[in-house]
Amino acid sequence: MSYKEYRCTTCGRLLFKGLLVDSAVEVKCRGCGNLCMFSGESKDKLICFIENCPRRKTKEDVMEEGK
């Protein structure tokens, strides 16, 4: 799994890498002191890769939603 990079909105410094799900994080940049707020993805938007999971979607399901 690859993590998303979260960077300072003022200076562009990398603050952290991660996956935020149904959450919000406030981080103070150690470079410029800017306070940055990041919101996570809704858990309903994520595709589950676990076998037999009720939220699991196939490639065809995703293609149908895009139409």
Distance bins in CASP14 RR format, pairs under 12 A and 6 or more apart:
PFRMAT RR
TARGET T0000
AUTHOR 0000-0000-0000
RMODE 2
METHOD distances of the structure
MODEL  1
1 17 0 0 0 0 0 1 0 0 0 0 0
1 18 0 0 0 0 1 0 0 0 0 0 0
1 19 1 0 0 1 0 0 0 0 0 0 0
1 46 0 0 0 0 0 1 0 0 0 0 0
1 47 0 0 0 0 0 1 0 0 0 0 0
1 49 0 0 0 0 1 0 0 0 0 0 0
2 17 0 0 0 0 1 0 0 0 0 0 0
2 18 0 0 0 0 1 0 0 0 0 0 0
2 19 0 0 0 0 1 0 0 0 0 0 0
3 14 0 0 0 0 0 1 0 0 0 0 0
3 16 0 0 0 0 1 0 0 0 0 0 0
3 17 1 0 1 0 0 0 0 0 0 0 0
3 18 1 1 0 0 0 0 0 0 0 0 0
3 19 1 0 1 0 0 0 0 0 0 0 0
3 20 0 0 0 0 1 0 0 0 0 0 0
4 14 0 0 0 0 0 1 0 0 0 0 0
4 15 0 0 0 0 0 1 0 0 0 0 0
4 16 0 0 0 0 1 0 0 0 0 0 0
4 17 1 0 0 1 0 0 0 0 0 0 0
4 18 1 0 1 0 0 0 0 0 0 0 0
4 19 1 0 0 1 0 0 0 0 0 0 0
4 20 1 0 0 1 0 0 0 0 0 0 0
4 21 0 0 0 0 0 1 0 0 0 0 0
4 25 0 0 0 0 0 1 0 0 0 0 0
4 38 0 0 0 0 1 0 0 0 0 0 0
4 39 0 0 0 0 0 1 0 0 0 0 0
4 40 0 0 0 0 1 0 0 0 0 0 0
4 41 0 0 0 0 1 0 0 0 0 0 0
5 12 0 0 0 0 1 0 0 0 0 0 0
5 13 0 0 0 0 0 1 0 0 0 0 0
5 14 1 0 1 0 0 0 0 0 0 0 0
5 15 0 0 0 0 1 0 0 0 0 0 0
5 16 0 0 0 0 1 0 0 0 0 0 0
5 17 1 0 1 0 0 0 0 0 0 0 0
5 18 0 0 0 0 1 0 0 0 0 0 0
5 19 0 0 0 0 0 1 0 0 0 0 0
5 38 0 0 0 0 0 1 0 0 0 0 0
6 12 0 0 0 0 0 1 0 0 0 0 0
6 13 0 0 0 0 0 1 0 0 0 0 0
6 14 1 0 0 1 0 0 0 0 0 0 0
6 15 1 0 1 0 0 0 0 0 0 0 0
6 16 1 0 1 0 0 0 0 0 0 0 0
6 17 1 0 0 1 0 0 0 0 0 0 0
6 18 1 0 0 1 0 0 0 0 0 0 0
6 19 0 0 0 0 0 1 0 0 0 0 0
6 20 0 0 0 0 1 0 0 0 0 0 0
6 24 0 0 0 0 0 1 0 0 0 0 0
6 25 1 0 0 1 0 0 0 0 0 0 0
6 26 0 0 0 0 0 1 0 0 0 0 0
6 27 1 0 0 1 0 0 0 0 0 0 0
6 29 0 0 0 0 0 1 0 0 0 0 0
6 36 1 0 0 1 0 0 0 0 0 0 0
6 37 0 0 0 0 0 1 0 0 0 0 0
6 38 1 0 1 0 0 0 0 0 0 0 0
6 39 0 0 0 0 0 1 0 0 0 0 0
6 40 0 0 0 0 1 0 0 0 0 0 0
7 13 1 0 0 1 0 0 0 0 0 0 0
7 14 1 0 1 0 0 0 0 0 0 0 0
7 15 1 0 0 1 0 0 0 0 0 0 0
7 16 0 0 0 0 1 0 0 0 0 0 0
7 17 0 0 0 0 0 1 0 0 0 0 0
7 27 0 0 0 0 0 1 0 0 0 0 0
7 29 0 0 0 0 1 0 0 0 0 0 0
7 31 0 0 0 0 0 1 0 0 0 0 0
7 32 0 0 0 0 0 1 0 0 0 0 0
7 34 0 0 0 0 0 1 0 0 0 0 0
7 36 0 0 0 0 1 0 0 0 0 0 0
7 38 0 0 0 0 1 0 0 0 0 0 0
8 14 0 0 0 0 1 0 0 0 0 0 0
8 15 1 0 1 0 0 0 0 0 0 0 0
8 16 0 0 0 0 0 1 0 0 0 0 0
8 27 0 0 0 0 1 0 0 0 0 0 0
8 28 0 0 0 0 1 0 0 0 0 0 0
8 29 1 0 1 0 0 0 0 0 0 0 0
8 30 0 0 0 0 1 0 0 0 0 0 0
8 31 1 0 0 1 0 0 0 0 0 0 0
8 32 1 0 0 1 0 0 0 0 0 0 0
8 33 0 0 0 0 1 0 0 0 0 0 0
8 34 1 0 1 0 0 0 0 0 0 0 0
8 35 0 0 0 0 1 0 0 0 0 0 0
8 36 1 0 1 0 0 0 0 0 0 0 0
8 37 0 0 0 0 0 1 0 0 0 0 0
8 38 0 0 0 0 0 1 0 0 0 0 0
9 15 0 0 0 0 1 0 0 0 0 0 0
9 27 0 0 0 0 0 1 0 0 0 0 0
9 29 0 0 0 0 1 0 0 0 0 0 0
9 32 0 0 0 0 1 0 0 0 0 0 0
9 33 0 0 0 0 0 1 0 0 0 0 0
9 34 1 0 0 1 0 0 0 0 0 0 0
9 35 0 0 0 0 1 0 0 0 0 0 0
9 36 1 0 1 0 0 0 0 0 0 0 0
9 37 0 0 0 0 1 0 0 0 0 0 0
9 38 0 0 0 0 1 0 0 0 0 0 0
10 28 0 0 0 0 0 1 0 0 0 0 0
10 29 1 0 0 1 0 0 0 0 0 0 0
10 31 0 0 0 0 1 0 0 0 0 0 0
10 32 1 0 1 0 0 0 0 0 0 0 0
10 33 0 0 0 0 1 0 0 0 0 0 0
10 34 1 0 1 0 0 0 0 0 0 0 0
10 35 0 0 0 0 1 0 0 0 0 0 0
10 36 1 0 0 1 0 0 0 0 0 0 0
11 29 1 0 0 1 0 0 0 0 0 0 0
11 30 0 0 0 0 0 1 0 0 0 0 0
11 31 1 0 0 1 0 0 0 0 0 0 0
11 32 1 0 1 0 0 0 0 0 0 0 0
11 33 0 0 0 0 1 0 0 0 0 0 0
11 34 1 0 0 1 0 0 0 0 0 0 0
11 36 0 0 0 0 0 1 0 0 0 0 0
12 29 0 0 0 0 1 0 0 0 0 0 0
12 31 0 0 0 0 1 0 0 0 0 0 0
12 32 0 0 0 0 1 0 0 0 0 0 0
12 33 0 0 0 0 0 1 0 0 0 0 0
12 34 0 0 0 0 1 0 0 0 0 0 0
12 36 0 0 0 0 1 0 0 0 0 0 0
13 27 0 0 0 0 0 1 0 0 0 0 0
13 28 0 0 0 0 0 1 0 0 0 0 0
13 29 1 0 1 0 0 0 0 0 0 0 0
13 30 1 0 0 1 0 0 0 0 0 0 0
13 31 1 0 1 0 0 0 0 0 0 0 0
13 32 1 0 0 1 0 0 0 0 0 0 0
13 33 0 0 0 0 1 0 0 0 0 0 0
13 34 0 0 0 0 1 0 0 0 0 0 0
13 36 0 0 0 0 1 0 0 0 0 0 0
14 27 0 0 0 0 0 1 0 0 0 0 0
14 29 0 0 0 0 1 0 0 0 0 0 0
14 30 0 0 0 0 0 1 0 0 0 0 0
14 31 0 0 0 0 0 1 0 0 0 0 0
14 36 0 0 0 0 0 1 0 0 0 0 0
15 25 0 0 0 0 1 0 0 0 0 0 0
15 26 0 0 0 0 0 1 0 0 0 0 0
15 27 1 0 1 0 0 0 0 0 0 0 0
15 28 0 0 0 0 1 0 0 0 0 0 0
15 29 1 0 0 1 0 0 0 0 0 0 0
15 30 0 0 0 0 1 0 0 0 0 0 0
15 31 0 0 0 0 1 0 0 0 0 0 0
15 32 0 0 0 0 0 1 0 0 0 0 0
15 33 0 0 0 0 0 1 0 0 0 0 0
15 34 0 0 0 0 1 0 0 0 0 0 0
15 35 0 0 0 0 0 1 0 0 0 0 0
15 36 1 0 0 1 0 0 0 0 0 0 0
15 37 0 0 0 0 0 1 0 0 0 0 0
15 38 0 0 0 0 1 0 0 0 0 0 0
16 25 0 0 0 0 1 0 0 0 0 0 0
16 26 0 0 0 0 0 1 0 0 0 0 0
16 27 1 0 0 1 0 0 0 0 0 0 0
16 28 0 0 0 0 0 1 0 0 0 0 0
16 29 0 0 0 0 0 1 0 0 0 0 0
16 30 0 0 0 0 0 1 0 0 0 0 0
16 36 0 0 0 0 0 1 0 0 0 0 0
16 38 0 0 0 0 1 0 0 0 0 0 0
17 27 0 0 0 0 0 1 0 0 0 0 0
17 38 0 0 0 0 0 1 0 0 0 0 0
18 25 0 0 0 0 1 0 0 0 0 0 0
18 27 0 0 0 0 0 1 0 0 0 0 0
18 38 0 0 0 0 1 0 0 0 0 0 0
18 40 0 0 0 0 1 0 0 0 0 0 0
18 41 0 0 0 0 0 1 0 0 0 0 0
19 25 0 0 0 0 0 1 0 0 0 0 0
19 38 0 0 0 0 0 1 0 0 0 0 0
19 40 0 0 0 0 1 0 0 0 0 0 0
19 41 0 0 0 0 1 0 0 0 0 0 0
19 43 0 0 0 0 0 1 0 0 0 0 0
19 46 0 0 0 0 1 0 0 0 0 0 0
20 26 0 0 0 0 0 1 0 0 0 0 0
20 27 0 0 0 0 0 1 0 0 0 0 0
20 37 0 0 0 0 0 1 0 0 0 0 0
20 38 1 0 0 1 0 0 0 0 0 0 0
20 39 1 0 0 1 0 0 0 0 0 0 0
20 40 1 1 0 0 0 0 0 0 0 0 0
20 41 1 0 0 1 0 0 0 0 0 0 0
20 42 0 0 0 0 0 1 0 0 0 0 0
20 43 0 0 0 0 0 1 0 0 0 0 0
20 45 0 0 0 0 0 1 0 0 0 0 0
20 46 0 0 0 0 0 1 0 0 0 0 0
21 39 0 0 0 0 0 1 0 0 0 0 0
21 40 1 0 0 1 0 0 0 0 0 0 0
21 41 1 0 1 0 0 0 0 0 0 0 0
21 42 1 0 0 1 0 0 0 0 0 0 0
21 43 1 0 1 0 0 0 0 0 0 0 0
21 44 0 0 0 0 0 1 0 0 0 0 0
21 45 0 0 0 0 1 0 0 0 0 0 0
21 46 1 0 0 1 0 0 0 0 0 0 0
21 48 0 0 0 0 0 1 0 0 0 0 0
22 39 0 0 0 0 1 0 0 0 0 0 0
22 40 1 0 0 1 0 0 0 0 0 0 0
22 41 1 0 0 1 0 0 0 0 0 0 0
22 42 1 0 0 1 0 0 0 0 0 0 0
22 43 1 0 1 0 0 0 0 0 0 0 0
22 44 0 0 0 0 1 0 0 0 0 0 0
22 45 0 0 0 0 0 1 0 0 0 0 0
22 46 0 0 0 0 1 0 0 0 0 0 0
23 37 0 0 0 0 0 1 0 0 0 0 0
23 38 0 0 0 0 1 0 0 0 0 0 0
23 39 1 0 0 1 0 0 0 0 0 0 0
23 40 1 0 1 0 0 0 0 0 0 0 0
23 41 0 0 0 0 1 0 0 0 0 0 0
23 42 0 0 0 0 0 1 0 0 0 0 0
23 43 0 0 0 0 1 0 0 0 0 0 0
24 36 0 0 0 0 0 1 0 0 0 0 0
24 37 1 0 0 1 0 0 0 0 0 0 0
24 38 1 0 0 1 0 0 0 0 0 0 0
24 39 1 0 1 0 0 0 0 0 0 0 0
24 40 1 0 0 1 0 0 0 0 0 0 0
24 41 0 0 0 0 0 1 0 0 0 0 0
25 35 0 0 0 0 0 1 0 0 0 0 0
25 36 0 0 0 0 1 0 0 0 0 0 0
25 37 1 0 0 1 0 0 0 0 0 0 0
25 38 1 0 1 0 0 0 0 0 0 0 0
25 39 0 0 0 0 1 0 0 0 0 0 0
25 40 0 0 0 0 1 0 0 0 0 0 0
26 34 0 0 0 0 0 1 0 0 0 0 0
26 35 1 0 0 1 0 0 0 0 0 0 0
26 36 1 0 0 1 0 0 0 0 0 0 0
26 37 1 0 1 0 0 0 0 0 0 0 0
26 38 1 0 0 1 0 0 0 0 0 0 0
26 39 0 0 0 0 0 1 0 0 0 0 0
27 33 0 0 0 0 0 1 0 0 0 0 0
27 34 0 0 0 0 1 0 0 0 0 0 0
27 35 1 0 0 1 0 0 0 0 0 0 0
27 36 1 0 1 0 0 0 0 0 0 0 0
27 37 0 0 0 0 1 0 0 0 0 0 0
27 38 1 0 0 1 0 0 0 0 0 0 0
28 34 1 0 0 1 0 0 0 0 0 0 0
28 35 1 0 1 0 0 0 0 0 0 0 0
28 36 1 0 0 1 0 0 0 0 0 0 0
28 37 0 0 0 0 0 1 0 0 0 0 0
29 35 1 0 0 1 0 0 0 0 0 0 0
29 36 1 0 0 1 0 0 0 0 0 0 0
29 37 0 0 0 0 0 1 0 0 0 0 0
29 38 0 0 0 0 0 1 0 0 0 0 0
30 36 0 0 0 0 0 1 0 0 0 0 0
40 46 0 0 0 0 0 1 0 0 0 0 0
41 47 0 0 0 0 0 1 0 0 0 0 0
42 55 0 0 0 0 0 1 0 0 0 0 0
43 53 0 0 0 0 0 1 0 0 0 0 0
43 55 0 0 0 0 1 0 0 0 0 0 0
44 54 0 0 0 0 0 1 0 0 0 0 0
44 55 1 0 0 1 0 0 0 0 0 0 0
44 57 0 0 0 0 0 1 0 0 0 0 0
44 65 0 0 0 0 0 1 0 0 0 0 0
45 55 0 0 0 0 0 1 0 0 0 0 0
45 57 0 0 0 0 0 1 0 0 0 0 0
45 62 0 0 0 0 0 1 0 0 0 0 0
45 65 0 0 0 0 0 1 0 0 0 0 0
46 53 0 0 0 0 0 1 0 0 0 0 0
46 55 1 0 0 1 0 0 0 0 0 0 0
46 56 0 0 0 0 0 1 0 0 0 0 0
46 57 0 0 0 0 1 0 0 0 0 0 0
46 62 0 0 0 0 0 1 0 0 0 0 0
47 53 0 0 0 0 1 0 0 0 0 0 0
47 55 1 0 0 1 0 0 0 0 0 0 0
47 56 1 0 0 1 0 0 0 0 0 0 0
47 57 1 0 1 0 0 0 0 0 0 0 0
47 58 0 0 0 0 1 0 0 0 0 0 0
47 59 0 0 0 0 1 0 0 0 0 0 0
47 61 0 0 0 0 1 0 0 0 0 0 0
47 62 1 0 0 1 0 0 0 0 0 0 0
47 65 0 0 0 0 0 1 0 0 0 0 0
48 54 0 0 0 0 1 0 0 0 0 0 0
48 55 1 0 1 0 0 0 0 0 0 0 0
48 56 1 0 1 0 0 0 0 0 0 0 0
48 57 1 0 0 1 0 0 0 0 0 0 0
48 58 0 0 0 0 0 1 0 0 0 0 0
48 61 0 0 0 0 0 1 0 0 0 0 0
49 55 0 0 0 0 0 1 0 0 0 0 0
49 56 1 0 0 1 0 0 0 0 0 0 0
49 57 0 0 0 0 1 0 0 0 0 0 0
49 58 0 0 0 0 0 1 0 0 0 0 0
50 56 1 0 0 1 0 0 0 0 0 0 0
50 57 0 0 0 0 0 1 0 0 0 0 0
55 61 0 0 0 0 0 1 0 0 0 0 0
56 62 0 0 0 0 0 1 0 0 0 0 0
57 63 0 0 0 0 1 0 0 0 0 0 0
57 64 0 0 0 0 1 0 0 0 0 0 0
57 65 0 0 0 0 1 0 0 0 0 0 0
57 66 0 0 0 0 0 1 0 0 0 0 0
58 64 0 0 0 0 1 0 0 0 0 0 0
58 65 0 0 0 0 0 1 0 0 0 0 0
59 65 0 0 0 0 0 1 0 0 0 0 0
59 66 0 0 0 0 0 1 0 0 0 0 0
60 66 0 0 0 0 0 1 0 0 0 0 0
60 67 0 0 0 0 0 1 0 0 0 0 0
61 67 0 0 0 0 0 1 0 0 0 0 0
END
